[in-house]
Amino acid sequence: MKKAFYFLGLCTLFLQNCSFLEQSDFMETKIISSDLNEKIIYKYYQTGIHQYKVDFYSVDRSGSTRLFGHYISDAFLSSDTYHISENNDELIIRTKLFPDAKKLVTRSGKSIILTNR
């Protein structure tokens, strides 16, 4: 009986700590760039009280690829978090959430530049 109790307790602790069991509340998807070959989107998820996760994806005919993601709080969600501009095959996302500039290139060759300027 004692062994069964310990086994049940350990299984319960293990299942409570598994991240795949956590369900984030999906909130919204926005398309920020679209052309014939590819769409760049971001999705908001609520992960807790006043906490949100934002994931950016590249979506094309062969599927979707997660480009990057980060967590934000209520204060950033209600303000203009991203200023997005597009120039030919370049998408510029301006935000104060990242200290350094980053550059990503999608499978179809579109450049995505994250900058805080």
C-alpha positions as CSV (number, residue, x, y, z in Angstrom):
1,M,0.0,0.0,0.0
2,K,2.8,2.4,0.9
3,K,4.6,1.7,-2.4
4,A,1.4,2.4,-4.4
5,F,0.9,5.7,-2.5
6,Y,4.5,6.8,-3.3
7,F,4.1,5.8,-7.0
8,L,0.8,7.7,-7.3
9,G,2.4,10.7,-5.6
10,L,5.4,10.7,-7.9
11,C,3.2,10.3,-11.0
12,T,1.1,13.3,-9.9
13,L,4.2,15.5,-9.3
14,F,5.6,14.5,-12.7
15,L,2.3,15.3,-14.5
16,Q,2.0,18.7,-12.8
17,N,5.5,19.7,-14.0
18,C,5.0,18.7,-17.7
19,S,4.9,21.8,-19.9
20,F,3.0,20.0,-22.6
21,L,0.0,19.7,-20.3
22,E,-0.2,23.5,-19.9
23,Q,-2.8,25.0,-22.3
24,S,-2.2,28.6,-23.2
25,D,-5.3,30.5,-24.1
26,F,-5.2,31.5,-27.7
27,M,-6.2,35.0,-28.3
28,E,-5.5,36.4,-31.8
29,T,-3.7,35.9,-35.0
30,K,-2.6,38.8,-37.2
31,I,-1.1,38.7,-40.7
32,I,1.6,41.4,-40.9
33,S,2.9,40.6,-44.4
34,S,1.5,38.6,-47.3
35,D,2.5,37.8,-50.8
36,L,2.0,35.0,-53.2
37,N,4.6,32.7,-51.7
38,E,4.4,33.4,-48.0
39,K,2.7,35.1,-45.1
40,I,4.3,36.4,-41.9
41,I,1.9,36.2,-39.0
42,Y,2.0,36.6,-35.2
43,K,-0.1,34.9,-32.6
44,Y,-1.0,36.0,-29.1
45,Y,-1.5,33.5,-26.3
46,Q,-2.4,34.3,-22.7
47,T,-0.1,32.3,-20.5
48,G,-1.2,33.6,-17.1
49,I,-2.6,36.6,-15.3
50,H,-1.3,39.7,-17.2
51,Q,1.2,37.5,-19.0
52,Y,1.2,36.8,-22.8
53,K,3.3,35.0,-25.3
54,V,3.8,36.2,-28.9
55,D,5.0,33.9,-31.6
56,F,6.0,35.0,-35.1
57,Y,5.6,32.5,-38.0
58,S,6.4,32.2,-41.6
59,V,3.6,30.3,-43.4
60,D,3.9,29.0,-46.9
61,R,2.6,26.1,-49.0
62,S,4.9,23.5,-47.3
63,G,3.9,24.5,-43.8
64,S,4.7,27.0,-41.1
65,T,8.0,27.8,-39.4
66,R,8.3,29.6,-36.1
67,L,10.7,32.5,-36.5
68,F,10.9,33.8,-32.9
69,G,8.8,34.3,-29.8
70,H,8.8,36.2,-26.6
71,Y,6.7,37.0,-23.5
72,I,5.1,40.3,-22.7
73,S,3.0,41.8,-20.0
74,D,-0.3,43.7,-20.0
75,A,1.5,47.0,-20.3
76,F,3.1,46.2,-23.6
77,L,0.0,44.4,-25.0
78,S,-2.2,47.5,-24.6
79,S,0.3,49.9,-26.2
80,D,1.6,49.9,-29.7
81,T,4.2,47.2,-29.2
82,Y,5.3,46.8,-32.8
83,H,5.8,49.2,-35.7
84,I,5.9,47.2,-38.9
85,S,7.0,48.4,-42.3
86,E,7.7,46.6,-45.5
87,N,10.1,47.4,-48.3
88,N,10.4,44.9,-51.2
89,D,11.6,41.6,-49.7
90,E,12.4,43.2,-46.3
91,L,10.1,43.4,-43.3
92,I,11.1,45.7,-40.5
93,I,9.6,45.2,-37.1
94,R,10.4,48.0,-34.6
95,T,9.9,47.3,-31.0
96,K,11.4,48.3,-27.6
97,L,11.3,44.7,-26.4
98,F,14.6,43.7,-27.8
99,P,17.9,45.4,-26.9
100,D,19.8,44.3,-30.0
101,A,18.9,44.2,-33.7
102,K,18.3,40.7,-35.2
103,K,18.0,39.6,-38.8
104,L,16.2,36.5,-39.9
105,V,15.7,35.2,-43.5
106,T,12.7,33.0,-44.3
107,R,12.7,30.0,-46.6
108,S,11.4,32.1,-49.5
109,G,14.1,34.7,-49.0
110,K,12.2,37.4,-47.2
111,S,14.4,39.3,-44.6
112,I,12.9,40.1,-41.3
113,I,14.7,42.7,-39.3
114,L,14.0,43.2,-35.6
115,T,15.2,46.5,-34.3
116,N,14.6,48.8,-31.3
117,R,15.1,52.0,-33.4
